[in-house]
Amino acid sequence: MRDLFVTLLGLFTLFSICLSVHVTDLEDASQEYDTFNVEVKEGKKLKLLFRHGQHILRNPKWYFNGRPIPRTRCTSNYGELLCPAVTRNDSGRYDLWIGDGTRHSQTRLMFSANVLVVKNADYDFSEVIPQRDTVQEVDSFSQDYEILNDCFCSGVTGRCTIATDLYRTRHKFKLSNAIPEKTLLLEGETATDYLKIPSFVWNGNLITAYGGYLRFPVTDECYIDRSKPCILLFDKRNRHRAIGFFLPPSHDQKQVQVLMKETNWRLVPAYYERGDRIPEDEINKFIFMSTLSHIKDVYIRGRYRMPDENNVLTIDMATVYNDGLGKVTTVEDCACHPGYGGLSCERCNKGYIRVYESVNTDGMCLSISELWKLHKNKYSLE
């Protein structure tokens, strides 16, 4: 009886609307943990609660499908997560990770739930989200992320393959046409000289550049001070952050060639006037490809002192035409849900609008009628 009482002290509870699941906390975090399947109706609130008893939760963080949950969407307080008016795009895995309090903190997975948001009878959405299979335990957070996010697909589908019959082409932009600006872009810096390349140069989408190369001549400012990024990529929907490339210490050439993969770039905090969003700690494939698919502006730090027609920025992209540069094997092709379009489902089709009332930071595409029904349910409108 005493052993049973001690075990019950570690109970933690998972709540969703009209649903409660009780599970046992494990004293040793290295032991196996259980993953629970939960259903909640769309338009209702989702509440996850981890009862930690007398245990101190150090740096608790909630993740949705391996990505941090934005504070603007859900509120969290230690072991509790509350997401109002969930949609079917919010179906997925929710994890609570904590640190161990040491200087070189190791994260531990304390709690995990597979949440399925089911269709509400008041809705008539055509999109169907299938039942998720139970996710097996993994040894580390990095492995967990790789398993759950083997492709980008704007986070709306896992049905991805490598695109076939695409070829590499090289898009060129003369830097003499760039717009010189002295502006404040990053946190902690003063107004700095930049060359701005507007997004319309690439129609606001560089998704097929993934896996190719970006080439440009190095400015004196970039060559001398390598503690600051040489080039910055901005996402038009996430102005609180930027993707930056830093010149390696060993580089001694006038030109630089940068691989367009997340391993060659860093996430840097941008100057953000509103100040209500906290940037993620590290770059990952989702953040990098989300930035490429919704590119706002590209900035090169510094100036080119002498006019030179050879000052050209080039970037590899994919096309259906064979320009003799070889086939592309790094671009994905996804079977998109209704309302989504593009190779990676990165855009909304005609007649659909992107809304951000979901846990997924990339938002979701809804038709006008679907959006109206969502708001009617959320605000109890007749």
Secondary structure as UniProt FT lines:
FT   HELIX           2..8
FT   TURN            9..10
FT   STRAND          11..16
FT   TURN            17..18
FT   STRAND          19..24
FT   TURN            29..30
FT   STRAND          35..41
FT   TURN            42..43
FT   STRAND          46..49
FT   TURN            53..54
FT   STRAND          58..64
FT   TURN            65..66
FT   STRAND          67..68
FT   TURN            71..73
FT   STRAND          75..77
FT   TURN            78..79
FT   STRAND          80..83
FT   HELIX           88..90
FT   STRAND          92..99
FT   TURN            103..104
FT   STRAND          108..118
FT   TURN            121..122
FT   HELIX           141..148
FT   HELIX           153..155
FT   STRAND          160..162
FT   STRAND          167..174
FT   HELIX           175..177
FT   STRAND          179..183
FT   TURN            187..188
FT   STRAND          192..198
FT   HELIX           199..202
FT   TURN            203..204
FT   HELIX           207..209
FT   TURN            210..211
FT   STRAND          213..217
FT   HELIX           220..224
FT   TURN            226..227
FT   STRAND          231..235
FT   TURN            236..237
FT   STRAND          238..245
FT   TURN            249..250
FT   STRAND          255..259
FT   HELIX           262..264
FT   STRAND          266..270
FT   HELIX           285..293
FT   STRAND          295..301
FT   TURN            309..310
FT   STRAND          312..319
FT   STRAND          332..334
FT   TURN            338..339
FT   STRAND          340..341
FT   TURN            343..344
FT   STRAND          347..348
FT   TURN            350..351
FT   STRAND          352..355
FT   TURN            361..362
FT   STRAND          364..367
FT   HELIX           368..378
FT   TURN            379..380
//
